[in-house]
Amino acid sequence: MTTLIDKLQWRYATKKMNPALPVPQDKVDRILEAVRLTASSSGLQPYEVLVVNDAALRERIRVHAWNQAQVTEASHLLVFAAWDDYTAERINAAFDLVNEQRSARNEGWEAYRQQVLATYPPRGTEVNYQHAARQAYIGLGTALIAAAEEQVDATPMEGFSPAEVDEVLGLKARGLRSVLLLPLGYRQPDGDWLVNLKKVRRSTEQFVSTV
């Protein structure tokens, strides 16, 4: 039986995707659902995931992503885009959703709502964006694990111009800023310099300590 650890040993940041091999939609849907269900601070989910299928948009994004071929050659391109700020409207919408889904109002939860409202918006736009962006990284981590579970190759990318990608995708008007790109597809070993190299990580003794 292949374990999750085996699959994480298998995964790597794929450098060459096979454009002729599409990822089945059910696999993509499960990866996206894993991200939707993952953890976020205060349950606010302060980012969105855009699935960019439009070939012309992907060509334009590639120009602003150091011409990395995976952007256009992958089966699917995910863009993680964080809220540009925490506003009272966004915070209240998240808390209201909890009340609606649980069909109840909780005094402690409402007190926590007021605490978040009093704390987040006054911190300033850039502080809030950076906090939201860190939440997007949690989603990225979940996506990488979910992709490995589905044996779908994935390449996390920070190497792009966020401002340019924001313009290509019209994110400013949606109150979003791009944080990460994640092409999904299947590796093409011929032409991928990394595919046969040993996965190298620090030892458990160097990485984990008990205090």
N, C-alpha and C positions, 0 to 999 in steps of 0.2 A: 504494500500500500504506500502510495506517495503521500508524505506528510507535508504540512505547510512549510516546515523548515526545508524540506527537500526542494520545494517550489521556490523558496527564497534563495536557495543556493543556485537554482537554475536561472533566475532572473538577472538581468544586467541592463545597463543603460544602452539599449540597442542603437547602434550607429547607422545601420542600413536596413530599411524596411523593404519588404517585397510588395510593390504596388499592385501586383496581380492577385494578392491574397486578401480578400476582405474579411474582417472580423464579423462573425454572425451577430445580428442585432441583439439576440437574447443575451449574449455575453456582455456586450456593451451596456445593455440595460441593467444587468446585475452589478456591473462595476459602478455605474452611476447611482444605483440604489444603495450600494454600500457607502458611498460618499454622503448621500442624503441622510443616512442613518447614523453617521459617525458623530463623535463628540464635538461640541463647540461651547465656548465660554457663555455661561448663563443660558444656554440653549438658543442663542440668538441667530445662529447660522448666518453670520454677516458676510456672506459671499455667495456668488452664483457660479454655476458651471455652464459654459456655452459649448455646444457641440458644433464645430464649424465644418460643414460638409461642402459648402460652396467652393468649387475649385478656384474660382477667380479670387475670392477672399483669401484663400490659403496661399495662393501665389503672392499676393500682396503682403501677407504676414511674413512669409519666408524672406522677403527682401529685408525686413526689419528684424530678422532673427538669425543674423550672421549667415544667411543662405544655407541654413541647416536643412538637408534634404528630407529629413523625416517629417517636416512640416507638411510637405505636399505628397510624399510617397507613402505615408502611413494610411491605414484604412480610415481612421477617425482622428480628428484633432480636438482635444479638450482645452478650453481656456478657463482657468480659474480667475475670477474677477471679484475683488473685494469691494465692499461698500466704501464709498469715499468719505463717509462720516457716520457717526451714530447720532441719529436725530430722535427726538421724542416720538415722532410718528412711527419710525421703524421699531423702536423699542416697544411702544405700546402695541403695535401690530403683533409682535412676537408673543407678548404676554397675553394678549387677547386670544390668540390662537390656542394657547394652552388651556385657557378657561373654556373655550368653545369645545375643544376636543375632549376635555375631561368632564364637561357638563357640570362644572362646579367652580366656585370662587373660594379661595383659601386665604385666610387673613395673613398668614405668614408670607404667602406668595405675593400678595398685594403690597405688603410692607417691603418686600425685596424689590418689587417693581419701582417703588418710590426711591429706594436706595440707588438703583441703577440709573434712573432718570436724573437723580441729583449728582451722580458721579460722572457718567460718561459724556454727555453733551458738553459740559463746561471744560473738559480737558483740552479741547481744540481739535481742529480737523485733522492735522497731520498725525497727532498722537493716536487719534481714533482710527485713522486709516491703517497705520502700522499695526495696531492691535487686530483689526479685522484681517489684515494680510497674514498675520501669524495663524489665525484660525483657518485660513485657506490652506496653509501648509499641513495642518492636521488632515484636511480633506485629501490633499495630495498623497500623504502617507497611506491613508486608507485605500485610495485608488491603486497605488502600487501593489499593495498586498492583495487586493481583490483581483487585479490583473494577473498577478502571479498564480493565484488560486485557479483562475480561468485559463492559465497558460497562454496568456496574451502578452505580447511584448509591449513595453512602455518605456518612454524616454522622458524623464522630467527635465524641463528646460527653464533656466533663468536667463539664458543668453539671448535676450531680445530687448528691443526698445519699447518699454511699456507705453510711453506717450504716443508712439506711432501706431502701436497695435490698438490702443484705445480709439484712435481716430479711425482706423480701418473698420472697426466694429461698432463705432458710434456709442461707445460706453459712457462718455461724459454725460450725455443726455439721460442716461439711465442711472446716474449716480454711482457708477462703478469704475474701478481702475484695475487693469490687468496685472496679475501677480505671477502666474506660472502658465506654461504651456505643457501639455502632456499628449504627445502623439501615441496612438494605440495601433498596433498592427502585428505583423509576423516578420520575424527576422529573415534577412537574406544573407546567409553566411558568406557567400561570395561577394567580397567587397566590404565586409565588416571587419575592421582590424581588431575589434575587441572580443569577437564571439568566442574564440578558442583560448583566450587568456584566462589564467587561474583567477578566481575571485579572491581578492586580498582584503582582509579586515584585521584590525588589531585583535589580539587574543582576548579571551574573556577576562583573564587576569588583569590585563591592561585597561579593559573597557568598563568592567563592573567592579565596584567595591562595596563592601558591607561595613557600615559604621554603627 
